[in-house]
């Protein structure tokens, strides 16, 4: 029996929630966006247009085309048909893909973008940590380093760091476009209380943010230390500081993904373990499809 593909509706929310809970480690962005914005669509931040695949009464796949033109996928089957149906409904271009790596590859091919040059194309290490097993770096525990939420006076430095992050880690071209994107992301992170930094002797030396938050789990992203300050444990310290705060709020699990073996080693030092592979693709400009 061929799965039935249909747009998501309010009546489907319990099934969507149950399905994504079963795939919680790879579906954090979908879960977080749905919690923030539901199924509404007016091109606001976190909103998306969702397509579902059903086998009988069982949900077997979900894909979303979001306000920022990213495609995010979580599907047990029928990835290609879901991707084609989703962009047929959205009628919008695609700037990239996120999701389990094989599913990202299948969705990208289905939309005719397999050979389109990407500014970022990674099969990243997905890592997880139960927060009761968090290992606090000694310098953080001793107070030599201090983590804290970002304050308004930090904004200019954090925007500059985010620009550098996008150019270095995401292959973005320097210029007005990436500057505007960085400022928008930092402002959104401020608005959602998602942005943290770590200080050494009172000076900010590294940043990170929650790129997805739920009561039971958080996902860390955007970890950045300026090149001249690397190798001093600042990245692991800011992540650990955030997770101490999350644990105090009752969060039990954390996730992140990274393409860097050095970064993965730093995260292992605070207790993270590798649990799979995650696909990340970003094009230099939105790509028309269909």
Secondary structure, 3 states (H helix, E strand, C coil): CCCEEEECCHHHHHHHHHHHHHCCCCCHHHHHHHHHHCCCCCCCCCCEEEEEEEECCEEEEEEEEECCCEEEEEECCCHHHHHHHHHHHHCCCEEEEEEEHHHHHHHHHHCCCCCCCCCEEEEEEEEEEEHHHCCCCHHHHCCCEEEEECCHHHHHHHHHHHHHHHHHHCCCCCCHHHHHHHHHHHHHHHHCCCEEEEEECCEEEEEEEEEEECCCEEEEEEEECCHHHCCCCHHHHHHHHHHHHHHHCCCCEEEEEECCHHHHHHHHCCCCEEEEEEEEEEEEEEECCC
